[in-house]
Amino acid sequence: MTYASGEAEVRAVDHLSLDIQRGEFVAVMGVSGSGKSTLMNIIGCLDPPTSGTYLLDDVAVSQLDRRQLAILRNEKIGFVFQSFNLLARTSALENVELPLHYSEAVLPRRERLARATAVLTRTGLAGRLNHRPSQLSGGQQQRVAIARALINNPEVLLADEPTGNLDTRTSADVMGLFQSLNDAGITVVMVTHELDIAAYAKRMLVMRDGRVVDDRLNDRRTVASEEQARLQHAMTNAMLDERDADAH
Amino acid sequence: MPTSGSRWRRHGLIVITAVRALRRNALRSLLTALGIIIGVAAVIGMVAIGNGARASIEESVSALGQNVLTIFSGSNRNNGISMGTGGTANLTLGDYRALGSEVPGVVALSPEISATAQAIANGRNWSTTVAGVAPDYTGIRDWKLTAGAMFDEHDVNSASKVALLGPKVAHELFGPLNPVGQSVRVRNIPFVVIGLLESKGSGFGGGDQDDRILIPYSTAMRRLTGERYFRSLTIRVISAEAMDSTQSQITTLLRQRHRVQSAEDDDFMILNQKEIADTMSTVTGSITLLLAAIASMSLVVGGIGIMNIMLVSIKERTREIGIRIALGARPGDIRLQFLLEAVALSLAGGLIGLALGVAISTTVGALSSLKPVVTGSSVALAFGVSVLIGVFFGSYPATRAAKLDPIDALRYE
């Protein structure tokens, strides 16, 4: 498929053919301008391709109008952004509940809140339901965003640089969440330019000039729990070294 | 297919979202709605005051009596120079008698001749208007008596020195005492008080109708003024339908009697109470309409203010809109959200304006003799107009929000 942006027909994605199966965990890598964001926008049904075909769960997305795209995003895509994109001055619970406002059949309030509470519990925020984004840490905000992405049981969890604003430890936590969600059967597609983040995925794609130049299974996958233990160990050692240095 | 319950829920959520956004920016919302508030308050107030003015004019016109014609002497031209109404007194006793006997539509009539005089009684004195009239006068003017009785034809024929006092005169001279049977000296002529008039308030065109003394016209002519002419003749016509034909019969008769040539203007003037009422009513109506039109300009300005703030608000909330679209809000949902914000703004403005307008009307009513009337139709109009303004001026910003590209909107800082 092809995607041309603007009048000058810049081909952001060109002759790209990609097949992602249910249950995969794909990391898309590439330098900026490589077309990975455009690929994400196409997969996320935010922007249909100019030419070519994109089938999401056997639905031809390129044929759809804005309204139908909105319904598709609501039901089948869960977005996680680098900058979290939570509504300010709105509680975690209400942020997570938001996609349910736009469902084809809107549930009663009680059921919406019950579902929002359930996904927030799943992402480890059971105790932060009524906190606003400004009262939460970056990692917690990203967990709210992930809960929001999960609330409609999407086909795909689509993450655009999900750890871009997080420190190493929190990044490992978020990746651990992604891995456990993926283990539970959720398809994850994640754009990142950090190799150590991509290493959590099962499959790694590298893009350049709008094409996929490398596509391989990740046989040396980072396991989040091991990485967390390693980070914890490293930190403990660093603290011990510091204490020894002070003792001398 | 979604059930109707879920559709209501969907729209209900959009309403809540819109209202919350307005509450979040309460001060800005209030300032934005101010244009509508002032506009609606002005329209409601103007129309209420206009209606009140019309009602009070109609009331004072009908205080002249039902189906009443008043003929004023004068208004004749002398070598092309108008002498004005009352310039020359030329209505005679003969005219009075002829009108009573020759014009069939006339059921009651009375001449009127008046003078200002000092009345003395009970050791006090008071300057007032003394009017010489016929026994029919109080009947024509629907003027009730609180005590005593009107004089009769016999009193007129014998030029009796009897008088009826207006409540103001009675109060000034006798205080709370009943004046009937007492004596009043007018220009040093002793009159016997035979009746007390009911209060009628200030008259049409000013003047306190309560501040006067009625005596037989014959007595007034002979003993007070010495004139042989009347200032005016007041006539009650048999029915409202007969007003115009009776008026033209009177005109014909008086022109004959005064020997007015066919090319000349009348040397008298007839005031038709119904015509006055209609004219005054039309004038007040036009003024009310004009004021309401000026006031509604403020509604348009208010609407533009709403549109302006909605455009700013959409710019500020571009990212929020992007998030909502990404999460599955359809263009229709976004459009509805912002349209509802605009409508809620102008509707809230309309309701506050309505309350303010009613408050203004009530205040005016309390501070003046005018009784403003807030009609249901003006309330409904204010309500409808503010919704329409919200829809009209909210449509463009809402459509712009709905057309935002989610990718650009999510990137917007």
Interface residues (C-beta under 8 A of the other chain):
Chain A: N41 G44 L46 D47 R66 R67 A70 I71 R73 N74 E75 F79 F81 N85 L86 L87 R89 L98 P99 H101 Y102 S103 E104 A105 V106 L107 P108 R148 N152
Chain B: P2 T3 S6 R7 R9 R10 L13 I14 T17 R24 R319 E320 G322 I323 R324 I325 A326 L327 G328 A329 R330 P331 G332 D333 D405 P406 I407 L410
